[in-house]
Amino acid sequence: MRAAARAWGALAVLAAGLAAAQQPGIQREVLRRSVLEDGSREVLLVKVVIPPGAAAGRHTHPGVETGWLVEGEAEMEVEGEGARRLSAGESYLIPAGRIHDARATGTRPVTVIATFVVERGKPLASPAP
């Protein structure tokens, strides 16, 4: 019973983190969530769709994010790295805690499959100034 309560609590924290960083029109869907052996971190596989012209909004994650663009074109800004243009088939890596943003720049939505390795119990995303 306690394990189920902890699992629901972790999902609530995750949902709150996604909602906090969610910009209007952006869709995020957690495809898989796995707890690592040490119990302090988890891996999330997330599908993100950004409509043309929309941006994810400046935010951070309590761990590493890496992803692959399935379709579309985007401009990604990562603190300390400047802007980078990405097209379908390209990948990226964002270090833990680094402020970043992504904007769909083409005429089609950007679809990304992202993997997060983050600290358990913390919101997946936090807005940044």
C-alpha positions in Angstrom: 0.0 0.0 0.0 2.8 2.4 0.9 4.6 1.7 -2.4 1.5 2.6 -4.4 1.1 5.8 -2.4 4.8 6.7 -3.1 4.3 5.9 -6.8 1.2 8.2 -7.0 3.1 10.9 -5.2 6.0 10.7 -7.6 3.6 10.9 -10.5 2.0 13.9 -9.0 5.4 15.7 -8.7 6.2 14.8 -12.3 2.8 16.1 -13.5 3.3 19.3 -11.6 6.7 19.8 -13.1 5.4 19.2 -16.6 2.6 21.7 -16.0 4.8 24.3 -14.6 7.0 24.4 -17.7 4.2 23.8 -20.2 3.6 26.6 -22.6 0.2 26.8 -24.4 -0.1 24.6 -27.4 2.9 22.4 -26.5 2.1 18.7 -25.9 4.2 16.5 -23.7 3.5 12.8 -23.2 5.5 10.5 -20.9 6.0 7.3 -22.9 8.0 5.4 -20.2 9.2 6.1 -16.7 11.8 3.8 -15.0 13.5 4.1 -11.6 17.2 3.4 -11.7 18.8 0.8 -9.4 20.0 3.3 -6.8 16.5 4.6 -6.3 17.5 8.3 -6.4 17.1 8.9 -10.1 14.7 8.0 -12.8 14.7 7.8 -16.6 11.8 9.3 -18.5 11.1 8.9 -22.3 8.9 11.8 -23.4 7.3 12.8 -26.7 7.2 16.6 -27.1 5.3 18.4 -29.9 5.8 22.1 -30.4 3.5 23.9 -32.9 5.0 26.1 -35.6 6.2 29.4 -34.1 5.7 28.3 -30.5 8.5 28.0 -27.9 8.9 25.6 -24.9 9.8 28.6 -22.7 13.0 29.0 -20.7 13.3 26.2 -18.1 15.7 23.7 -16.4 15.7 20.0 -15.5 17.2 18.3 -12.4 19.2 16.1 -14.6 20.4 15.5 -18.2 18.1 15.8 -21.2 19.0 14.3 -24.6 16.7 14.1 -27.5 16.2 13.4 -31.2 14.0 15.5 -33.6 11.6 13.2 -35.4 10.2 16.0 -37.6 10.3 19.8 -38.0 12.9 22.5 -37.6 13.8 24.2 -34.3 16.2 26.7 -32.8 17.5 25.7 -29.4 19.2 28.0 -27.0 21.2 26.5 -24.2 22.8 28.8 -21.6 26.5 29.2 -22.3 26.3 27.7 -25.8 24.2 30.1 -27.8 21.6 29.3 -30.4 21.7 26.1 -32.5 19.4 25.2 -35.4 18.2 21.6 -35.5 16.4 19.7 -38.2 14.7 16.3 -38.3 17.2 13.5 -37.7 19.5 15.6 -35.5 20.0 15.1 -31.7 21.0 17.3 -28.8 22.2 17.0 -25.2 21.5 19.5 -22.4 23.5 19.3 -19.2 21.7 19.1 -15.8 20.4 22.4 -14.5 21.3 24.4 -17.7 18.6 27.0 -18.7 17.4 26.3 -22.2 14.5 27.0 -24.6 13.4 25.6 -28.0 11.3 27.2 -30.7 9.7 25.6 -33.7 11.0 27.7 -36.6 9.5 25.9 -39.7 6.0 25.6 -41.0 5.5 22.2 -39.4 5.3 21.2 -35.8 8.5 20.0 -34.1 8.3 16.5 -32.7 11.0 15.4 -30.3 11.6 12.2 -28.5 13.5 13.2 -25.3 15.1 11.1 -22.6 15.6 12.6 -19.1 17.8 11.1 -16.4 16.7 13.2 -13.4 16.6 13.2 -9.6 13.6 11.4 -8.3 11.0 13.4 -6.4 11.8 16.7 -8.1 9.7 18.4 -10.7 10.8 17.3 -14.2 11.0 20.9 -15.4 11.1 24.3 -13.6 10.6 27.7 -15.3 13.6 29.9 -15.5 13.7 33.7 -15.8 
